[in-house]
């Protein structure tokens, strides 16, 4: 899977990027800038992409910016995956972040320590995992990032900055996450 740039008839800055994959056996378009973004309201379109992830089953997952009706700085990013069989929205900025208190939402998926776009990971079972930043009540620089996964059958929080780090002594907390995430074939995301 890869992202690419288009030129030619009818192509302009609103529709010149896309993601293609050969996961299904032949090269095909997965998503294109300017096309409707599944799982969003009418008039919301893809506005640019991060690098896609591809699993052994030929499914893709990717980060995208959004543009269009009702899109602003609080809801202009998302993660999509084909892991469930069809291309679907996994998480969007402005959505409630599972495993966090009421009012805490995803703020973005692209600001990480390497200052590059966050590429989600996708395991062979079609489960997506990603890093995201948070905003909302009680969120500050000590607890504003987390790691989410569909590894237990539904999207859930695995780890969050400032929270106890499993398997460590009392008082040791997660201090940050690196992206992109790495995984080994056969393991859950």
Phi, psi and omega in degrees: 000147180204163171253147183216170182247140179252151170221164175122193184301126177078000181266132177216188185293349180267352183212026187263006177239151177202172175238131178239153179215147173254015183300330180272006179107331175230153181293128180215155178285128177266313182204147179226138175306133181094347176274156178302137180266114181306142178085004179244172180291158174305139180091357178263129186231158172297140181238009181147155190229153165269181178292139178279156170255148179228131177260177181294343179272001179083015179265150179245158171218147182200161173265144173215146165281161179236157176213162175119198186302122176077003181272130175219189184296346181268350184213033188259022180216154177197171176239129177241153181212147172264007185303332179272004179111328175228156180295121185221151174288128177265314182203148180225143175302140184094344177281150174301135180269113181307142178083008179241163180297161178306137178091349179272127184231162172293133176259322175196166180239005187243352181262106178228180188297335180267359178060035176236167180294143181279111176273119177292166173247156184218118181272178183297338178275000179083017180267130184261144174226150182200162174257141178216156172265157185237159171213156179135188183302129177079002180268130175218189184293348179270350184212030187262014176223150179208175180235123180244151180212150172267011187301341180252021177098341175212159183296127181213156178284126176266317183205149179220141175307140177084354179259155181308135178269112182306142178082007179244169181288162181305136178092352178269127183235160175292133182250355180163173181223151178251146177232150001285158177287150176245148177215161178255140178306140178090351179258152179287154180291000000 
